[in-house]
Amino acid sequence: MPQIEVRTPHALPPGEVAERLRRFGEALKEKHGDKVTLLKEEWLGETLDFSLLVQGITISGKLTVSDQQVTVISKVPLTAMLFRGRIEKDIQSGIRDALADNP
């Protein structure tokens, strides 16, 4: 299965980044619960293993918070690769929103 890798720099302590991303994930579930089904969400420290169903497409992966960046590596079906640029942009935008000064 093809994968997408997105790296987003940050300047916050890793623990704070992970906490903001947890809260952001909760907000996304509330906002898009009719379009996105969360199949798996498991945080271990500053690493998230996830799997979700978006409009019939299963996406799984790992989000890792390090000292200077957030890395998301996702496995997506070949058919979703048609939307690779959009998916990467949406992931990066979501992370930046979560880490904005007013989380």
C-alpha positions as CSV (number, residue, x, y, z in Angstrom):
1,M,0.0,0.0,0.0
2,P,1.4,3.4,-0.9
3,Q,2.3,5.9,1.8
4,I,2.3,9.6,2.4
5,E,4.8,11.4,4.6
6,V,4.2,14.9,5.9
7,R,6.7,16.8,8.1
8,T,5.6,20.0,9.9
9,P,8.1,22.0,11.9
10,H,7.3,23.4,15.3
11,A,9.0,25.4,18.1
12,L,7.1,24.1,21.1
13,P,8.0,21.5,23.7
14,P,7.1,18.1,22.4
15,G,4.7,17.3,25.3
16,E,2.7,20.5,24.6
17,V,2.6,19.7,20.9
18,A,1.2,16.2,21.6
19,E,-1.4,17.6,24.0
20,R,-2.6,20.2,21.5
21,L,-2.8,17.5,18.8
22,R,-4.9,15.4,21.2
23,R,-7.3,18.2,21.8
24,F,-7.4,19.0,18.0
25,G,-8.2,15.4,17.3
26,E,-11.2,15.5,19.7
27,A,-12.5,18.7,18.0
28,L,-12.2,17.1,14.6
29,K,-14.1,14.0,15.7
30,E,-16.9,16.3,17.0
31,K,-16.9,18.4,13.8
32,H,-16.6,15.7,11.2
33,G,-18.1,12.6,12.9
34,D,-20.6,12.1,10.1
35,K,-17.8,11.8,7.5
36,V,-14.9,10.3,9.5
37,T,-15.0,7.1,11.5
38,L,-12.2,6.6,13.9
39,L,-11.2,3.0,14.0
40,K,-8.1,3.2,16.1
41,E,-6.5,6.0,18.1
42,E,-3.7,5.0,20.5
43,W,-1.3,7.6,22.0
44,L,1.8,6.3,23.6
45,G,3.7,9.3,24.9
46,E,4.2,11.6,21.9
47,T,3.4,9.0,19.3
48,L,-0.1,8.3,17.9
49,D,-1.0,5.1,16.0
50,F,-4.2,5.7,14.1
51,S,-6.6,4.2,11.6
52,L,-9.7,6.0,10.3
53,L,-12.4,5.6,7.6
54,V,-13.0,8.6,5.4
55,Q,-15.8,8.3,2.9
56,G,-15.2,4.6,2.5
57,I,-11.4,4.8,2.4
58,T,-9.3,3.4,5.2
59,I,-6.2,5.4,6.2
60,S,-3.8,4.2,8.8
61,G,-0.5,5.6,10.1
62,K,1.6,7.0,12.8
63,L,2.1,10.6,14.0
64,T,5.3,11.3,15.8
65,V,6.2,14.4,17.7
66,S,9.9,15.2,18.0
67,D,11.8,18.2,19.3
68,Q,11.4,20.2,16.1
69,Q,8.8,18.6,13.9
70,V,5.6,16.5,13.7
71,T,5.9,13.6,11.3
72,V,2.9,11.8,9.9
73,I,3.3,8.7,7.9
74,S,0.1,7.3,6.5
75,K,-0.7,4.2,4.4
76,V,-3.4,5.0,1.9
77,P,-5.1,2.9,-0.8
78,L,-3.8,3.4,-4.4
79,T,-7.0,5.1,-5.4
80,A,-6.5,7.8,-2.7
81,M,-3.1,8.7,-4.2
82,L,-5.0,10.7,-6.9
83,F,-5.6,13.1,-4.0
84,R,-2.1,13.0,-2.6
85,G,-1.4,16.7,-2.8
86,R,-4.8,17.6,-1.2
87,I,-4.3,15.0,1.6
88,E,-0.8,16.3,2.4
89,K,-2.0,19.9,2.4
90,D,-4.9,19.0,4.7
91,I,-2.7,17.2,7.2
92,Q,-0.2,20.0,7.3
93,S,-2.9,22.6,7.7
94,G,-4.5,20.6,10.5
95,I,-1.3,20.4,12.4
96,R,-0.5,24.1,12.0
97,D,-4.1,24.9,13.2
98,A,-3.6,22.7,16.2
99,L,-0.3,24.3,17.1
100,A,-1.4,27.9,16.5
101,D,-1.0,30.4,19.4
102,N,-4.7,30.1,20.3
103,P,-5.2,26.3,20.4
